[in-house]
Structure formats: C-alpha cells, structure tokens
Amino acid sequence: MADELENVVFVGKKPPMTYITSVITAFAIHDEVTVKARGRSISLAVDTVEILWRRFMKDVEVKSVKIGTDELKTRDGTLKPISTIEVILTRGS
C-alpha cells in the first residue's frame, strides 16, 4: 500500500509551497502524480497545481480531474457529505 501512495499528495492546511515541493519530489520518482483534497482544501489544491505549472514545471499536464463526495462521520455519529477533488498530473514531453 505504501507504494500506491508514494505518488499521491494530500493537500490540507499547510502553505502551497509545502505541497508543490512534495509534487516535485514525487515527479523525481514517478511519471504520474495525484493531488487530492477535500472540503475547504480543494481551492488550495487547485492553487498548488496552478503555481506548480506556471512557476516550476511548465511541462506538467493535467491528465484528468475527478470530483466527488465522501461521507464523513461527525463527532455525534451522523454522516456529513464532503466534496473531494483528485487531479492527476503527468510530465509532458
């Protein structure tokens, strides 16, 4: 399972440069990297991909974007829907 997650970057509440560095590091090993986020972190994931593409790796291409909804269990036990995004990036030629 660790090999499967090696090329996945989960975006949370840290500054974008943290995630950009992680994506660049993952591209050193893999040809394809996935950026995932959910909830309020979705806009940060989009910013991360845009900054990466515009400033650091102009040969990065978006292979696909998947959006969806997960159900998150709250403290009181109810299920709450939360939006998700998955951006799959590849290195262009």
Secondary structure, DSSP 8 states (H G I E B T S, - for coil): -HHHHTTEEE--SS-HHHHHHHHHHHHTT-SEEEEEEEGGGHHHHHHHHHHIIIII-TTEEEEEEEEEEEEEE-TTS-EEEEEEEEEEEEE--
